[in-house]
């Protein structure tokens, strides 16, 4: 664990060097068996010529997800749970600078800036700081906290927490994973992450991955955060059982995901986090799992990261 003060706006930054095998087939061999236990149809390979992600069906802000890849875990759940921390916000340029790629490409899952949106909301961030392209989407609940609305998000400030993949946005080699017809109980990202966790748990190696995947067919269980509770501290049980709003959402969906094999103890990395939007319907939010196992089709593109940064970690107010 290395702690460093990169610049004044982000004083509390730590990072770990992640394990990157010389041959991506090592990672493929680790996760393939678990995927085959969870899906009837699995095709996983190294792809040296993945799609251009600025084109359909993705319509993201960079052609690729490669080049100096690193994971960024920013803020945290305490910033949402404690009313006095809920106005925490981060400038996306500051986050990229903290991750040491100042003009980088960022995608992943985070909370929206409540000042800009007018309330708490889910964010599906997609920022290309090199070209100033922004393909970020936001999903919020209506005034009655019942129906959700997904829209383009024209703001470079995000809210109290984020899990991001930061890279140069280059179109290069990725691990491609196609799965369909789920036969096990785990979700797509959970299967990949748990395979890595179980393989490396008794070693000093930590593996982090990030990427983009499509849900071409099928329906998923998702949640959308309502507005903040401003008069009480929310416990995790309260958040899951009373606060969050859950919905069934149909594909096609464009998903952005980060995962890491270990929380790295005191750094408290979030193990996995996936948000999604759709280019063909109103759907958007936080991915949990699919609920149509016979029909679901996943098509994913992932990179193995070189570093993971913990930036401005949240903690209960004193």
TAPELIN-V437922 format. One record per pair of residues at least 6 apart in sequence whose C-alpha atoms are under 8 Angstrom apart, sorted by the first residue. I is the first residue (numbers start at 1). GAP is how many residues later the second one is. Records with the same first field share a line. If there is no record, write none. Layout:
I: GAP, GAP
This chain:
1: 13, 14, 15, 16
2: 12, 13, 14
3: 9, 10, 11, 12
4: 7, 8, 9, 10
5: 6, 7, 8
6: 7, 91, 92
7: 91
9: 85
10: 84, 88, 301, 302
11: 301
12: 299, 300, 301
13: 85, 296, 297, 298, 299
14: 253, 295, 296, 297
15: 292, 293, 294, 295
16: 291, 292, 293
17: 289, 290, 291
18: 187, 188, 189, 190, 287, 288, 289, 290
19: 186, 187, 188, 189, 286, 287
20: 187, 284, 285, 286
21: 6
24: 22, 151
25: 20, 21
28: 16, 17, 147
30: 165, 166, 169
31: 160, 161, 164, 165
32: 10, 12
34: 157, 158, 161
35: 7, 144, 153, 156, 157
36: 6
37: 146, 147
38: 144, 145, 146, 147, 148, 153
39: 140, 141, 142, 143, 144, 145
40: 139, 140, 141, 142, 143
41: 137, 138, 139, 140
42: 135, 136, 137, 138
43: 133, 134, 135, 136
44: 131, 132, 133, 134
45: 130, 131, 132
46: 127, 128, 129, 130
47: 126, 127, 128, 129
48: 124, 125, 126
49: 122, 123, 124
50: 121, 122, 123, 124, 251
51: 12, 13
52: 11, 12, 119
53: 6, 7, 8, 9, 10, 11
54: 6, 7, 8, 9
57: 197, 222
58: 196, 221
59: 76, 220
60: 66, 75
61: 65, 66, 67, 72, 73, 74
62: 43, 66, 107, 108
63: 106, 107, 108
64: 105, 106, 107, 108
65: 40, 102, 103, 104, 105, 106, 107, 146, 238
66: 101, 102, 103, 104, 105, 106, 107, 108, 237
67: 100, 101, 102, 103, 105
68: 98, 99, 100, 237, 238
69: 96, 97, 98, 99, 234, 235, 236, 237, 238
70: 29, 95, 96, 97, 235, 236, 237, 238, 239
71: 92, 93, 94, 95, 137, 138, 139, 187, 234, 236, 237, 238
72: 27, 90, 91, 92, 93, 94, 236, 237, 238, 239
73: 88, 89, 90, 91, 196, 197, 235, 236, 237, 238, 240
74: 21, 86, 87, 88, 89, 236, 237, 238, 239
75: 85, 86, 87, 236, 237, 238, 239
76: 84, 85, 86, 237, 238, 239
77: 83, 84, 237
78: 7, 236, 237, 238
79: 6, 7, 8, 9, 81, 82, 235, 236
80: 6, 80, 148
81: 148, 152, 153, 154
82: 150, 151, 152, 234, 235
83: 145, 146, 147, 148, 149, 150
84: 233
85: 75, 232
86: 74, 142
87: 27, 28, 72, 73
88: 71, 72
89: 24, 68, 69, 70, 71
90: 67, 68, 69, 70
91: 65, 66, 67
92: 64, 65, 66
93: 9, 10, 36, 63
95: 216
96: 6, 7, 8, 10, 70
97: 6
98: 213
99: 67, 210
101: 65, 66, 67
102: 27
103: 25, 26, 27, 65
104: 24, 25, 26, 62, 63, 64, 65
105: 21, 22, 23, 24, 25, 60, 61, 62, 63, 64
106: 19, 20, 21, 22, 58, 59, 60, 61
107: 17, 18, 19, 20, 57, 58, 59, 149
108: 16, 17, 18, 54, 55, 56, 57, 102, 148, 149, 150, 165, 166, 167
109: 14, 15, 16, 53, 54, 55, 147, 148, 149, 164, 165, 166, 177
110: 12, 13, 14, 15, 48, 49, 50, 51, 52, 53, 54, 165
111: 9, 10, 11, 12, 47, 48, 49, 50, 51
112: 8, 9, 10, 11, 26, 45, 46, 47, 48
113: 6, 7, 8, 44, 45, 46, 47
114: 6, 7, 45
116: 39
119: 21, 108, 109
120: 20, 105, 106, 107, 108
121: 17, 18, 19, 20, 103, 104, 105, 106
122: 16, 17, 18, 102, 103, 163, 164
123: 13, 14, 15, 16, 35, 152, 162
124: 12, 13, 14, 132, 151, 152, 153, 161
125: 10, 11, 12
126: 8, 9, 10, 11
127: 6, 7, 8, 9
128: 6, 41
134: 20
135: 17, 18
136: 16, 17, 18
137: 13, 14, 15, 16, 140
138: 12, 13, 14, 15, 146, 147
139: 9, 10, 11, 12, 85, 144, 145, 146
140: 8, 9, 10, 84, 85, 86
141: 6, 7, 8, 83, 84, 85, 86
142: 6, 7
145: 81, 82
146: 99
148: 76
149: 133, 134
150: 127, 132, 133, 134
163: 95, 107, 110
164: 93, 94
165: 45, 46, 92, 93
173: 130
174: 127, 128, 129
175: 125, 126, 127, 128
176: 123, 124, 125, 126
177: 121, 122, 123, 124
178: 119, 120, 121, 122
179: 118, 119, 120
180: 114, 115, 116, 117, 118
181: 112, 113, 114, 115, 116
182: 111, 112, 114
183: 110
186: 103
187: 101, 102, 103
188: 101, 110
189: 68, 70, 83
190: 82
193: 66, 67, 68, 78, 79
194: 67
196: 11, 65
197: 63, 64, 65
200: 6, 61
201: 61
206: 54, 55, 56
207: 53, 54, 55, 97, 98
208: 50, 51, 52, 53, 96, 97, 98, 99, 100
209: 49, 50, 51, 93, 94, 95, 96
210: 46, 47, 48, 49, 92, 93, 94, 95
211: 45, 46, 47, 89, 90, 91, 92
212: 42, 43, 44, 45, 88, 89, 90
213: 41, 42, 43, 44, 85, 86, 87, 88
214: 38, 39, 40, 41, 84, 85, 86
215: 36, 37, 38, 39, 40, 81, 82, 83, 84
216: 35, 36, 37, 80, 81, 82, 83
217: 33, 34, 35, 78, 79, 80, 81
218: 32, 33, 34, 72, 73, 74, 75, 77, 78, 79
219: 29, 30, 31, 32, 71, 72, 73, 77
220: 28, 29, 30, 31, 67, 68, 69, 70, 71, 72
221: 25, 26, 27, 28, 66, 67, 68, 69, 70
222: 24, 25, 26, 27, 63, 64, 65, 66, 67
223: 21, 22, 23, 24, 62, 63, 64, 65
224: 20, 21, 22, 23, 61, 62
225: 18, 19, 20
226: 17, 18, 19
249: 34
250: 33
251: 27
252: 26, 27, 28
253: 23, 24, 25, 26, 30
254: 22, 23, 24, 25
255: 19, 20, 21, 22
256: 18, 19, 20
257: 15, 16, 17, 18
258: 13, 14, 15, 16
259: 11, 12, 13, 14
260: 9, 10, 11, 12
261: 10
262: 7, 9
263: 6, 7, 8
267: 43
269: 41
273: 13
274: 12, 13, 14
275: 9, 10, 11, 12
276: 8, 9, 10, 11
277: 6, 7, 8
278: 6
290: 6
